[in-house]
Amino acid sequence: MDMSSIMASQLRSLQSTVQLSVLNNALAMNTAAATDMLKSLSNQSVAAHPHKGASVDVQA
């Protein structure tokens, strides 16, 4: 093998490694964001229905 093909092979390997690293970091960030969002949902109070149970309409 000549030097050019060895370097091209190493460059492809490096590009693949960097791409996997970037994807792994993005996945970790999205997972952390989703976890934080789910935790914040449990801290919110339950909103009351806007009109259900607020008044009773009884006509004879």
C-alpha distance matrix in Angstrom:
0.0 3.7 6.6 8.2 6.6 6.9 10.3 11.2 10.8 12.9 15.3 16.0 16.7 18.9 20.7 21.5 22.8 24.9 26.3 27.3 28.9 30.9 32.0 33.1 35.1 36.7 37.7 39.2 41.2 42.5 43.5 45.4 47.1 48.2 49.5 51.5 52.9 54.1 55.7 57.5 58.9 60.7 62.4 63.9 67.5 68.2 69.7 73.1 73.6 75.2 78.3 78.3 81.1 82.3 85.4 87.5 89.1 92.1 94.6 97.7
3.7 0.0 3.8 5.5 5.7 6.5 8.9 10.3 11.1 12.7 14.6 15.9 17.1 18.7 20.4 21.8 23.1 24.8 26.3 27.8 29.1 30.8 32.3 33.6 35.2 36.8 38.1 39.6 41.3 42.7 44.0 45.7 47.2 48.6 50.0 51.7 53.2 54.6 56.1 57.7 59.3 61.2 62.7 64.2 67.8 68.6 70.0 73.4 74.0 75.4 78.6 78.8 81.6 82.6 85.7 87.9 89.5 92.6 95.1 98.3
6.6 3.8 0.0 3.8 5.6 5.2 6.2 8.6 10.0 10.6 12.2 14.4 15.4 16.4 18.2 20.1 21.1 22.4 24.2 25.9 26.9 28.4 30.3 31.5 32.9 34.6 36.2 37.4 38.9 40.6 42.0 43.4 45.0 46.5 47.9 49.4 51.0 52.5 53.9 55.5 57.2 59.1 60.4 62.0 65.6 66.6 68.0 71.4 72.2 73.5 76.8 77.1 79.9 80.7 83.9 86.2 87.9 91.1 93.6 96.8
8.2 5.5 3.8 0.0 3.8 5.5 5.2 6.2 8.6 10.0 10.5 12.4 14.3 15.2 16.4 18.4 20.0 20.9 22.4 24.4 25.6 26.8 28.5 30.2 31.5 32.8 34.6 36.1 37.4 38.9 40.5 42.0 43.3 44.9 46.5 48.0 49.3 50.9 52.5 53.9 55.5 57.6 58.9 60.3 63.9 64.8 66.0 69.4 70.0 71.2 74.5 74.9 77.8 78.6 81.7 84.0 85.6 88.7 91.2 94.4
6.6 5.7 5.6 3.8 0.0 3.8 5.4 5.0 6.1 8.6 9.7 10.6 12.3 14.1 15.2 16.6 18.4 19.9 21.0 22.7 24.3 25.7 27.0 28.6 30.3 31.6 33.0 34.7 36.3 37.5 39.0 40.8 42.1 43.4 45.0 46.8 48.0 49.4 51.1 52.7 54.1 56.2 57.7 59.0 62.6 63.3 64.6 68.0 68.5 69.8 73.0 73.2 76.1 77.1 80.2 82.4 83.9 87.0 89.5 92.6
6.9 6.5 5.2 5.5 3.8 0.0 3.8 5.5 5.2 6.3 8.6 10.1 10.7 12.3 14.3 15.6 16.6 18.4 20.1 21.4 22.6 24.5 26.0 27.1 28.8 30.5 31.8 33.1 34.9 36.4 37.6 39.2 40.9 42.2 43.6 45.3 46.8 48.2 49.6 51.3 52.9 54.8 56.2 57.8 61.4 62.3 63.8 67.2 67.9 69.4 72.6 72.7 75.5 76.5 79.7 81.9 83.6 86.7 89.3 92.5
10.3 8.9 6.2 5.2 5.4 3.8 0.0 3.8 5.4 5.0 6.1 8.6 9.8 10.3 12.1 14.2 15.1 16.2 18.1 19.9 20.8 22.3 24.2 25.5 26.8 28.4 30.1 31.4 32.8 34.5 35.9 37.3 38.8 40.4 41.8 43.3 44.8 46.4 47.8 49.3 51.0 53.0 54.3 55.8 59.4 60.4 61.8 65.3 66.0 67.4 70.7 71.0 73.8 74.6 77.8 80.2 81.9 85.0 87.6 90.8
11.2 10.3 8.6 6.2 5.0 5.5 3.8 0.0 3.8 5.4 5.0 6.2 8.6 9.8 10.5 12.4 14.2 15.3 16.4 18.4 19.9 21.0 22.5 24.3 25.8 27.0 28.6 30.3 31.6 32.9 34.5 36.2 37.5 38.9 40.6 42.2 43.4 45.0 46.6 48.1 49.5 51.7 53.1 54.4 58.0 58.8 60.0 63.4 64.0 65.3 68.5 68.8 71.7 72.6 75.7 78.0 79.6 82.7 85.2 88.4
10.8 11.1 10.0 8.6 6.1 5.2 5.4 3.8 0.0 3.8 5.4 5.2 6.3 8.7 10.0 10.8 12.5 14.4 15.5 16.8 18.5 20.2 21.3 22.7 24.6 26.0 27.2 28.8 30.6 31.8 33.1 34.9 36.4 37.6 39.1 41.0 42.3 43.6 45.2 46.9 48.3 50.3 51.8 53.3 56.8 57.6 59.0 62.4 63.0 64.5 67.7 67.8 70.6 71.7 74.8 77.0 78.6 81.7 84.2 87.4
12.9 12.7 10.6 10.0 8.6 6.3 5.0 5.4 3.8 0.0 3.8 5.5 5.0 6.1 8.6 9.9 10.5 12.2 14.1 15.4 16.4 18.3 20.0 21.0 22.5 24.4 25.7 26.9 28.7 30.3 31.5 33.0 34.7 36.1 37.4 39.1 40.6 42.1 43.4 45.1 46.8 48.6 50.0 51.6 55.2 56.2 57.7 61.2 62.0 63.5 66.8 67.0 69.7 70.6 73.9 76.2 78.0 81.1 83.7 86.9
15.3 14.6 12.2 10.5 9.7 8.6 6.1 5.0 5.4 3.8 0.0 3.8 5.4 5.0 6.1 8.5 9.8 10.4 12.1 14.2 15.2 16.4 18.2 19.8 21.0 22.4 24.2 25.7 26.9 28.5 30.1 31.6 32.9 34.5 36.1 37.5 38.9 40.5 42.0 43.5 45.1 47.2 48.5 49.9 53.5 54.5 55.8 59.3 60.0 61.3 64.7 65.0 67.7 68.6 71.8 74.1 75.8 79.0 81.6 84.9
16.0 15.9 14.4 12.4 10.6 10.1 8.6 6.2 5.2 5.5 3.8 0.0 3.8 5.5 5.1 6.2 8.6 9.9 10.5 12.3 14.2 15.4 16.5 18.3 20.0 21.1 22.5 24.4 25.9 27.0 28.5 30.4 31.6 32.8 34.6 36.3 37.4 38.9 40.7 42.2 43.5 45.7 47.2 48.5 52.0 52.8 54.1 57.5 58.0 59.4 62.7 62.9 65.7 66.7 69.8 72.0 73.7 76.8 79.3 82.5
16.7 17.1 15.4 14.3 12.3 10.7 9.8 8.6 6.3 5.0 5.4 3.8 0.0 3.8 5.5 5.2 6.2 8.7 9.9 10.7 12.3 14.4 15.5 16.5 18.5 20.1 21.1 22.6 24.5 25.9 26.9 28.7 30.4 31.6 32.9 34.8 36.2 37.5 39.0 40.8 42.3 44.1 45.7 47.3 50.8 51.7 53.2 56.6 57.4 59.0 62.2 62.3 65.0 66.0 69.2 71.5 73.3 76.3 79.0 82.1
18.9 18.7 16.4 15.2 14.1 12.3 10.3 9.8 8.7 6.1 5.0 5.5 3.8 0.0 3.8 5.4 5.0 6.1 8.5 9.9 10.5 12.3 14.2 15.2 16.5 18.3 19.9 21.1 22.6 24.4 25.7 27.0 28.7 30.2 31.5 33.1 34.7 36.2 37.5 39.1 40.8 42.8 44.0 45.6 49.3 50.3 51.8 55.4 56.3 57.7 61.1 61.3 63.9 64.8 68.1 70.5 72.3 75.5 78.2 81.4
20.7 20.4 18.2 16.4 15.2 14.3 12.1 10.5 10.0 8.6 6.1 5.1 5.5 3.8 0.0 3.8 5.5 5.2 6.0 8.6 9.8 10.6 12.2 14.1 15.4 16.5 18.3 20.0 21.2 22.5 24.2 25.8 27.0 28.5 30.2 31.7 32.9 34.6 36.2 37.6 39.1 41.3 42.6 43.9 47.5 48.4 49.7 53.2 53.9 55.3 58.6 58.9 61.7 62.5 65.7 68.1 69.8 73.0 75.6 78.8
21.5 21.8 20.1 18.4 16.6 15.6 14.2 12.4 10.8 9.9 8.5 6.2 5.2 5.4 3.8 0.0 3.8 5.5 5.1 6.2 8.6 10.0 10.6 12.2 14.3 15.4 16.4 18.3 20.1 21.1 22.4 24.4 25.8 26.9 28.5 30.3 31.5 32.8 34.6 36.2 37.5 39.6 41.2 42.6 46.1 46.8 48.3 51.7 52.4 53.9 57.2 57.2 60.0 61.0 64.2 66.4 68.2 71.3 73.9 77.1
22.8 23.1 21.1 20.0 18.4 16.6 15.1 14.2 12.5 10.5 9.8 8.6 6.2 5.0 5.5 3.8 0.0 3.8 5.5 5.2 6.2 8.7 10.0 10.5 12.3 14.3 15.3 16.5 18.4 20.0 21.0 22.6 24.4 25.7 26.9 28.7 30.3 31.6 33.0 34.8 36.4 38.2 39.6 41.3 44.9 45.9 47.5 51.0 51.9 53.6 56.9 56.9 59.5 60.5 63.8 66.1 68.1 71.2 73.9 77.1
24.9 24.8 22.4 20.9 19.9 18.4 16.2 15.3 14.4 12.2 10.4 9.9 8.7 6.1 5.2 5.5 3.8 0.0 3.8 5.5 5.0 6.2 8.6 9.8 10.6 12.3 14.2 15.3 16.6 18.4 19.9 21.2 22.6 24.3 25.7 27.1 28.6 30.3 31.7 33.1 34.9 36.9 38.1 39.6 43.2 44.4 45.8 49.4 50.4 51.8 55.2 55.4 58.0 58.8 62.2 64.6 66.5 69.7 72.4 75.8
26.3 26.3 24.2 22.4 21.0 20.1 18.1 16.4 15.5 14.1 12.1 10.5 9.9 8.5 6.0 5.1 5.5 3.8 0.0 3.8 5.4 5.2 6.2 8.6 10.0 10.6 12.3 14.3 15.5 16.6 18.3 20.1 21.2 22.5 24.3 25.9 27.0 28.6 30.4 31.7 33.1 35.4 36.8 38.0 41.6 42.4 43.8 47.2 48.0 49.4 52.7 52.9 55.7 56.6 59.8 62.1 63.9 67.1 69.7 73.0
27.3 27.8 25.9 24.4 22.7 21.4 19.9 18.4 16.8 15.4 14.2 12.3 10.7 9.9 8.6 6.2 5.2 5.5 3.8 0.0 3.8 5.5 5.1 6.0 8.6 9.9 10.4 12.2 14.2 15.3 16.3 18.3 19.9 20.9 22.3 24.3 25.6 26.8 28.5 30.2 31.6 33.5 35.1 36.6 40.1 41.0 42.6 46.0 46.9 48.6 51.8 51.8 54.4 55.5 58.7 61.0 62.9 66.0 68.7 71.9
28.9 29.1 26.9 25.6 24.3 22.6 20.8 19.9 18.5 16.4 15.2 14.2 12.3 10.5 9.8 8.6 6.2 5.0 5.4 3.8 0.0 3.8 5.5 5.1 6.2 8.6 9.9 10.6 12.4 14.3 15.3 16.6 18.4 20.0 21.1 22.7 24.4 25.8 27.1 28.7 30.5 32.3 33.6 35.3 38.9 40.1 41.8 45.3 46.5 48.1 51.5 51.6 54.0 54.9 58.3 60.7 62.8 65.9 68.8 72.0
30.9 30.8 28.4 26.8 25.7 24.5 22.3 21.0 20.2 18.3 16.4 15.4 14.4 12.3 10.6 10.0 8.7 6.2 5.2 5.5 3.8 0.0 3.8 5.4 5.2 6.2 8.6 9.9 10.6 12.3 14.2 15.4 16.5 18.3 20.0 21.2 22.6 24.4 25.9 27.1 28.8 31.0 32.1 33.5 37.2 38.3 39.7 43.3 44.3 45.7 49.1 49.4 52.0 52.7 56.1 58.6 60.5 63.7 66.5 69.8
32.0 32.3 30.3 28.5 27.0 26.0 24.2 22.5 21.3 20.0 18.2 16.5 15.5 14.2 12.2 10.6 10.0 8.6 6.2 5.1 5.5 3.8 0.0 3.8 5.5 5.1 6.1 8.6 9.9 10.5 12.2 14.2 15.3 16.4 18.2 20.0 21.0 22.5 24.3 25.7 27.0 29.2 30.8 32.0 35.5 36.3 37.8 41.3 42.1 43.7 47.0 47.1 49.7 50.7 53.9 56.3 58.2 61.3 64.0 67.3
33.1 33.6 31.5 30.2 28.6 27.1 25.5 24.3 22.7 21.0 19.8 18.3 16.5 15.2 14.1 12.2 10.5 9.8 8.6 6.0 5.1 5.4 3.8 0.0 3.8 5.5 5.1 6.2 8.7 10.0 10.5 12.3 14.3 15.3 16.5 18.4 20.0 21.1 22.6 24.4 25.9 27.7 29.3 30.9 34.5 35.5 37.2 40.7 41.8 43.6 47.0 46.9 49.3 50.3 53.7 56.0 58.1 61.2 64.1 67.3
35.1 35.2 32.9 31.5 30.3 28.8 26.8 25.8 24.6 22.5 21.0 20.0 18.5 16.5 15.4 14.3 12.3 10.6 10.0 8.6 6.2 5.2 5.5 3.8 0.0 3.8 5.4 5.1 6.2 8.7 9.8 10.6 12.3 14.3 15.3 16.6 18.4 20.1 21.1 22.6 24.6 26.4 27.6 29.2 32.9 34.2 35.9 39.5 40.8 42.4 45.9 46.0 48.4 49.2 52.6 55.1 57.3 60.5 63.4 66.7
36.7 36.8 34.6 32.8 31.6 30.5 28.4 27.0 26.0 24.4 22.4 21.1 20.1 18.3 16.5 15.4 14.3 12.3 10.6 9.9 8.6 6.2 5.1 5.5 3.8 0.0 3.8 5.4 5.1 6.2 8.5 9.9 10.5 12.2 14.2 15.4 16.5 18.4 20.0 21.1 22.7 25.0 26.2 27.5 31.1 32.1 33.5 37.1 38.1 39.6 43.1 43.3 45.9 46.6 50.0 52.5 54.5 57.7 60.5 63.8
37.7 38.1 36.2 34.6 33.0 31.8 30.1 28.6 27.2 25.7 24.2 22.5 21.1 19.9 18.3 16.4 15.3 14.2 12.3 10.4 9.9 8.6 6.1 5.1 5.4 3.8 0.0 3.8 5.4 5.1 6.1 8.6 9.8 10.5 12.2 14.2 15.2 16.4 18.3 19.9 21.2 23.2 24.9 26.2 29.7 30.6 32.2 35.7 36.7 38.5 41.8 41.8 44.2 45.3 48.6 50.9 53.0 56.1 59.0 62.2
39.2 39.6 37.4 36.1 34.7 33.1 31.4 30.3 28.8 26.9 25.7 24.4 22.6 21.1 20.0 18.3 16.5 15.3 14.3 12.2 10.6 9.9 8.6 6.2 5.1 5.4 3.8 0.0 3.8 5.5 5.1 6.2 8.6 9.9 10.5 12.3 14.2 15.4 16.5 18.4 20.1 21.8 23.2 25.0 28.6 29.8 31.7 35.3 36.7 38.6 42.0 41.9 44.1 45.0 48.5 51.0 53.3 56.3 59.3 62.6
41.2 41.3 38.9 37.4 36.3 34.9 32.8 31.6 30.6 28.7 26.9 25.9 24.5 22.6 21.2 20.1 18.4 16.6 15.5 14.2 12.4 10.6 9.9 8.7 6.2 5.1 5.4 3.8 0.0 3.8 5.4 5.1 6.2 8.6 9.9 10.6 12.3 14.3 15.4 16.6 18.6 20.6 21.6 23.1 26.8 28.2 29.8 33.5 34.9 36.5 40.0 40.2 42.5 43.2 46.7 49.3 51.5 54.7 57.7 61.0
42.5 42.7 40.6 38.9 37.5 36.4 34.5 32.9 31.8 30.3 28.5 27.0 25.9 24.4 22.5 21.1 20.0 18.4 16.6 15.3 14.3 12.3 10.5 10.0 8.7 6.2 5.1 5.5 3.8 0.0 3.8 5.4 5.0 6.1 8.5 9.9 10.5 12.3 14.2 15.3 16.6 19.0 20.4 21.5 25.0 26.0 27.5 31.1 32.2 33.9 37.3 37.4 39.8 40.6 44.0 46.5 48.7 51.8 54.7 58.0
43.5 44.0 42.0 40.5 39.0 37.6 35.9 34.5 33.1 31.5 30.1 28.5 26.9 25.7 24.2 22.4 21.0 19.9 18.3 16.3 15.3 14.2 12.2 10.5 9.8 8.5 6.1 5.1 5.4 3.8 0.0 3.8 5.4 5.1 6.1 8.6 9.8 10.6 12.3 14.3 15.5 17.2 19.0 20.6 24.0 25.0 27.0 30.5 31.8 33.8 37.1 36.9 39.1 40.2 43.6 46.0 48.3 51.3 54.4 57.6
45.4 45.7 43.4 42.0 40.8 39.2 37.3 36.2 34.9 33.0 31.6 30.4 28.7 27.0 25.8 24.4 22.6 21.2 20.1 18.3 16.6 15.4 14.2 12.3 10.6 9.9 8.6 6.2 5.1 5.4 3.8 0.0 3.8 5.5 5.1 6.2 8.6 9.9 10.6 12.3 14.4 15.9 17.1 19.0 22.6 24.1 26.2 29.8 31.5 33.4 36.9 36.8 38.8 39.6 43.2 45.7 48.2 51.3 54.4 57.7
47.1 47.2 45.0 43.3 42.1 40.9 38.8 37.5 36.4 34.7 32.9 31.6 30.4 28.7 27.0 25.8 24.4 22.6 21.2 19.9 18.4 16.5 15.3 14.3 12.3 10.5 9.8 8.6 6.2 5.0 5.4 3.8 0.0 3.8 5.4 5.1 6.2 8.7 9.9 10.6 12.5 14.8 15.7 17.0 20.7 22.0 23.7 27.4 28.9 30.6 34.1 34.3 36.5 37.1 40.6 43.3 45.6 48.8 51.8 55.2
48.2 48.6 46.5 44.9 43.4 42.2 40.4 38.9 37.6 36.1 34.5 32.8 31.6 30.2 28.5 26.9 25.7 24.3 22.5 20.9 20.0 18.3 16.4 15.3 14.3 12.2 10.5 9.9 8.6 6.1 5.1 5.5 3.8 0.0 3.8 5.5 5.0 6.2 8.6 9.9 10.7 13.0 14.7 15.8 19.3 20.1 21.9 25.5 26.8 28.8 32.1 32.0 34.2 35.2 38.6 41.1 43.4 46.5 49.5 52.8
49.5 50.0 47.9 46.5 45.0 43.6 41.8 40.6 39.1 37.4 36.1 34.6 32.9 31.5 30.2 28.5 26.9 25.7 24.3 22.3 21.1 20.0 18.2 16.5 15.3 14.2 12.2 10.5 9.9 8.5 6.1 5.1 5.4 3.8 0.0 3.8 5.4 5.2 6.2 8.6 10.0 11.3 13.0 15.0 18.4 19.6 22.0 25.5 27.2 29.4 32.7 32.4 34.2 35.3 38.8 41.3 43.8 46.8 50.0 53.2
51.5 51.7 49.4 48.0 46.8 45.3 43.3 42.2 41.0 39.1 37.5 36.3 34.8 33.1 31.7 30.3 28.7 27.1 25.9 24.3 22.7 21.2 20.0 18.4 16.6 15.4 14.2 12.3 10.6 9.9 8.6 6.2 5.1 5.5 3.8 0.0 3.8 5.5 5.1 6.2 8.7 10.3 11.0 12.9 16.6 18.3 20.5 24.2 26.2 28.1 31.6 31.5 33.3 34.0 37.6 40.3 42.9 46.0 49.2 52.5
52.9 53.2 51.0 49.3 48.0 46.8 44.8 43.4 42.3 40.6 38.9 37.4 36.2 34.7 32.9 31.5 30.3 28.6 27.0 25.6 24.4 22.6 21.0 20.0 18.4 16.5 15.2 14.2 12.3 10.5 9.8 8.6 6.2 5.0 5.4 3.8 0.0 3.8 5.4 5.1 6.3 9.1 10.2 11.0 14.6 15.9 17.7 21.3 23.0 24.9 28.3 28.4 30.4 31.1 34.7 37.3 39.8 43.0 46.1 49.4
54.1 54.6 52.5 50.9 49.4 48.2 46.4 45.0 43.6 42.1 40.5 38.9 37.5 36.2 34.6 32.8 31.6 30.3 28.6 26.8 25.8 24.4 22.5 21.1 20.1 18.4 16.4 15.4 14.3 12.3 10.6 9.9 8.7 6.2 5.2 5.5 3.8 0.0 3.8 5.4 5.1 6.9 9.2 10.5 13.7 14.5 16.9 20.4 22.1 24.4 27.6 27.2 29.1 30.1 33.7 36.1 38.7 41.7 44.9 48.0
55.7 56.1 53.9 52.5 51.1 49.6 47.8 46.6 45.2 43.4 42.0 40.7 39.0 37.5 36.2 34.6 33.0 31.7 30.4 28.5 27.1 25.9 24.3 22.6 21.1 20.0 18.3 16.5 15.4 14.2 12.3 10.6 9.9 8.6 6.2 5.1 5.4 3.8 0.0 3.8 5.4 5.5 6.9 9.4 12.7 14.5 17.2 20.7 23.0 25.3 28.5 28.1 29.5 30.4 34.1 36.6 39.5 42.4 45.8 48.9
57.5 57.7 55.5 53.9 52.7 51.3 49.3 48.1 46.9 45.1 43.5 42.2 40.8 39.1 37.6 36.2 34.8 33.1 31.7 30.2 28.7 27.1 25.7 24.4 22.6 21.1 19.9 18.4 16.6 15.3 14.3 12.3 10.6 9.9 8.6 6.2 5.1 5.4 3.8 0.0 3.8 5.4 5.2 6.8 10.4 12.6 14.8 18.4 20.8 22.8 26.2 26.2 27.7 28.2 31.9 34.7 37.4 40.5 43.8 47.1
58.9 59.3 57.2 55.5 54.1 52.9 51.0 49.5 48.3 46.8 45.1 43.5 42.3 40.8 39.1 37.5 36.4 34.9 33.1 31.6 30.5 28.8 27.0 25.9 24.6 22.7 21.2 20.1 18.6 16.6 15.5 14.4 12.5 10.7 10.0 8.7 6.3 5.1 5.4 3.8 0.0 3.8 5.4 5.5 8.6 9.7 12.1 15.6 17.7 20.0 23.2 23.0 24.6 25.4 29.1 31.7 34.4 37.4 40.7 43.9
60.7 61.2 59.1 57.6 56.2 54.8 53.0 51.7 50.3 48.6 47.2 45.7 44.1 42.8 41.3 39.6 38.2 36.9 35.4 33.5 32.3 31.0 29.2 27.7 26.4 25.0 23.2 21.8 20.6 19.0 17.2 15.9 14.8 13.0 11.3 10.3 9.1 6.9 5.5 5.4 3.8 0.0 3.8 5.6 7.9 9.3 12.5 15.7 18.3 20.9 23.9 23.2 24.3 25.3 29.0 31.5 34.4 37.3 40.7 43.8
62.4 62.7 60.4 58.9 57.7 56.2 54.3 53.1 51.8 50.0 48.5 47.2 45.7 44.0 42.6 41.2 39.6 38.1 36.8 35.1 33.6 32.1 30.8 29.3 27.6 26.2 24.9 23.2 21.6 20.4 19.0 17.1 15.7 14.7 13.0 11.0 10.2 9.2 6.9 5.2 5.4 3.8 0.0 3.8 6.6 9.4 12.2 15.5 18.5 20.7 23.8 23.6 24.5 25.0 28.7 31.5 34.6 37.5 41.0 44.1
63.9 64.2 62.0 60.3 59.0 57.8 55.8 54.4 53.3 51.6 49.9 48.5 47.3 45.6 43.9 42.6 41.3 39.6 38.0 36.6 35.3 33.5 32.0 30.9 29.2 27.5 26.2 25.0 23.1 21.5 20.6 19.0 17.0 15.8 15.0 12.9 11.0 10.5 9.4 6.8 5.5 5.6 3.8 0.0 3.8 6.5 8.7 12.2 15.1 17.1 20.3 20.3 21.5 21.8 25.5 28.4 31.3 34.4 37.8 41.1
67.5 67.8 65.6 63.9 62.6 61.4 59.4 58.0 56.8 55.2 53.5 52.0 50.8 49.3 47.5 46.1 44.9 43.2 41.6 40.1 38.9 37.2 35.5 34.5 32.9 31.1 29.7 28.6 26.8 25.0 24.0 22.6 20.7 19.3 18.4 16.6 14.6 13.7 12.7 10.4 8.6 7.9 6.6 3.8 0.0 3.8 6.2 9.2 12.5 14.6 17.6 17.4 18.1 18.4 22.2 25.0 28.1 31.1 34.5 37.8
68.2 68.6 66.6 64.8 63.3 62.3 60.4 58.8 57.6 56.2 54.5 52.8 51.7 50.3 48.4 46.8 45.9 44.4 42.4 41.0 40.1 38.3 36.3 35.5 34.2 32.1 30.6 29.8 28.2 26.0 25.0 24.1 22.0 20.1 19.6 18.3 15.9 14.5 14.5 12.6 9.7 9.3 9.4 6.5 3.8 0.0 3.8 6.4 9.3 12.0 14.8 14.2 15.2 16.0 19.7 22.3 25.3 28.2 31.6 34.8
69.7 70.0 68.0 66.0 64.6 63.8 61.8 60.0 59.0 57.7 55.8 54.1 53.2 51.8 49.7 48.3 47.5 45.8 43.8 42.6 41.8 39.7 37.8 37.2 35.9 33.5 32.2 31.7 29.8 27.5 27.0 26.2 23.7 21.9 22.0 20.5 17.7 16.9 17.2 14.8 12.1 12.5 12.2 8.7 6.2 3.8 0.0 3.8 6.5 8.5 11.6 11.8 13.3 13.5 17.2 20.0 22.8 26.0 29.2 32.6
73.1 73.4 71.4 69.4 68.0 67.2 65.3 63.4 62.4 61.2 59.3 57.5 56.6 55.4 53.2 51.7 51.0 49.4 47.2 46.0 45.3 43.3 41.3 40.7 39.5 37.1 35.7 35.3 33.5 31.1 30.5 29.8 27.4 25.5 25.5 24.2 21.3 20.4 20.7 18.4 15.6 15.7 15.5 12.2 9.2 6.4 3.8 0.0 3.8 6.2 8.5 8.3 9.5 9.8 13.5 16.3 19.1 22.3 25.6 28.9
73.6 74.0 72.2 70.0 68.5 67.9 66.0 64.0 63.0 62.0 60.0 58.0 57.4 56.3 53.9 52.4 51.9 50.4 48.0 46.9 46.5 44.3 42.1 41.8 40.8 38.1 36.7 36.7 34.9 32.2 31.8 31.5 28.9 26.8 27.2 26.2 23.0 22.1 23.0 20.8 17.7 18.3 18.5 15.1 12.5 9.3 6.5 3.8 0.0 3.8 5.7 5.5 8.0 8.7 11.9 14.4 16.7 20.0 23.1 26.5
75.2 75.4 73.5 71.2 69.8 69.4 67.4 65.3 64.5 63.5 61.3 59.4 59.0 57.7 55.3 53.9 53.6 51.8 49.4 48.6 48.1 45.7 43.7 43.6 42.4 39.6 38.5 38.6 36.5 33.9 33.8 33.4 30.6 28.8 29.4 28.1 24.9 24.4 25.3 22.8 20.0 20.9 20.7 17.1 14.6 12.0 8.5 6.2 3.8 0.0 3.8 6.2 8.8 7.9 10.8 13.7 15.6 19.2 22.0 25.6
78.3 78.6 76.8 74.5 73.0 72.6 70.7 68.5 67.7 66.8 64.7 62.7 62.2 61.1 58.6 57.2 56.9 55.2 52.7 51.8 51.5 49.1 47.0 47.0 45.9 43.1 41.8 42.0 40.0 37.3 37.1 36.9 34.1 32.1 32.7 31.6 28.3 27.6 28.5 26.2 23.2 23.9 23.8 20.3 17.6 14.8 11.6 8.5 5.7 3.8 0.0 3.8 6.3 5.4 7.4 10.1 11.8 15.4 18.2 21.8
78.3 78.8 77.1 74.9 73.2 72.7 71.0 68.8 67.8 67.0 65.0 62.9 62.3 61.3 58.9 57.2 56.9 55.4 52.9 51.8 51.6 49.4 47.1 46.9 46.0 43.3 41.8 41.9 40.2 37.4 36.9 36.8 34.3 32.0 32.4 31.5 28.4 27.2 28.1 26.2 23.0 23.2 23.6 20.3 17.4 14.2 11.8 8.3 5.5 6.2 3.8 0.0 3.8 5.6 7.5 9.2 11.5 14.6 17.7 21.0
81.1 81.6 79.9 77.8 76.1 75.5 73.8 71.7 70.6 69.7 67.7 65.7 65.0 63.9 61.7 60.0 59.5 58.0 55.7 54.4 54.0 52.0 49.7 49.3 48.4 45.9 44.2 44.1 42.5 39.8 39.1 38.8 36.5 34.2 34.2 33.3 30.4 29.1 29.5 27.7 24.6 24.3 24.5 21.5 18.1 15.2 13.3 9.5 8.0 8.8 6.3 3.8 0.0 3.8 5.6 7.2 10.4 13.0 16.6 19.7
82.3 82.6 80.7 78.6 77.1 76.5 74.6 72.6 71.7 70.6 68.6 66.7 66.0 64.8 62.5 61.0 60.5 58.8 56.6 55.5 54.9 52.7 50.7 50.3 49.2 46.6 45.3 45.0 43.2 40.6 40.2 39.6 37.1 35.2 35.3 34.0 31.1 30.1 30.4 28.2 25.4 25.3 25.0 21.8 18.4 16.0 13.5 9.8 8.7 7.9 5.4 5.6 3.8 0.0 3.8 7.1 10.1 13.2 16.5 19.9
85.4 85.7 83.9 81.7 80.2 79.7 77.8 75.7 74.8 73.9 71.8 69.8 69.2 68.1 65.7 64.2 63.8 62.2 59.8 58.7 58.3 56.1 53.9 53.7 52.6 50.0 48.6 48.5 46.7 44.0 43.6 43.2 40.6 38.6 38.8 37.6 34.7 33.7 34.1 31.9 29.1 29.0 28.7 25.5 22.2 19.7 17.2 13.5 11.9 10.8 7.4 7.5 5.6 3.8 0.0 3.8 6.5 9.7 12.9 16.2
87.5 87.9 86.2 84.0 82.4 81.9 80.2 78.0 77.0 76.2 74.1 72.0 71.5 70.5 68.1 66.4 66.1 64.6 62.1 61.0 60.7 58.6 56.3 56.0 55.1 52.5 50.9 51.0 49.3 46.5 46.0 45.7 43.3 41.1 41.3 40.3 37.3 36.1 36.6 34.7 31.7 31.5 31.5 28.4 25.0 22.3 20.0 16.3 14.4 13.7 10.1 9.2 7.2 7.1 3.8 0.0 3.8 6.2 9.7 12.9
89.1 89.5 87.9 85.6 83.9 83.6 81.9 79.6 78.6 78.0 75.8 73.7 73.3 72.3 69.8 68.2 68.1 66.5 63.9 62.9 62.8 60.5 58.2 58.1 57.3 54.5 53.0 53.3 51.5 48.7 48.3 48.2 45.6 43.4 43.8 42.9 39.8 38.7 39.5 37.4 34.4 34.4 34.6 31.3 28.1 25.3 22.8 19.1 16.7 15.6 11.8 11.5 10.4 10.1 6.5 3.8 0.0 3.8 6.5 10.1
92.1 92.6 91.1 88.7 87.0 86.7 85.0 82.7 81.7 81.1 79.0 76.8 76.3 75.5 73.0 71.3 71.2 69.7 67.1 66.0 65.9 63.7 61.3 61.2 60.5 57.7 56.1 56.3 54.7 51.8 51.3 51.3 48.8 46.5 46.8 46.0 43.0 41.7 42.4 40.5 37.4 37.3 37.5 34.4 31.1 28.2 26.0 22.3 20.0 19.2 15.4 14.6 13.0 13.2 9.7 6.2 3.8 0.0 3.8 6.7
94.6 95.1 93.6 91.2 89.5 89.3 87.6 85.2 84.2 83.7 81.6 79.3 79.0 78.2 75.6 73.9 73.9 72.4 69.7 68.7 68.8 66.5 64.0 64.1 63.4 60.5 59.0 59.3 57.7 54.7 54.4 54.4 51.8 49.5 50.0 49.2 46.1 44.9 45.8 43.8 40.7 40.7 41.0 37.8 34.5 31.6 29.2 25.6 23.1 22.0 18.2 17.7 16.6 16.5 12.9 9.7 6.5 3.8 0.0 3.8
97.7 98.3 96.8 94.4 92.6 92.5 90.8 88.4 87.4 86.9 84.9 82.5 82.1 81.4 78.8 77.1 77.1 75.8 73.0 71.9 72.0 69.8 67.3 67.3 66.7 63.8 62.2 62.6 61.0 58.0 57.6 57.7 55.2 52.8 53.2 52.5 49.4 48.0 48.9 47.1 43.9 43.8 44.1 41.1 37.8 34.8 32.6 28.9 26.5 25.6 21.8 21.0 19.7 19.9 16.2 12.9 10.1 6.7 3.8 0.0
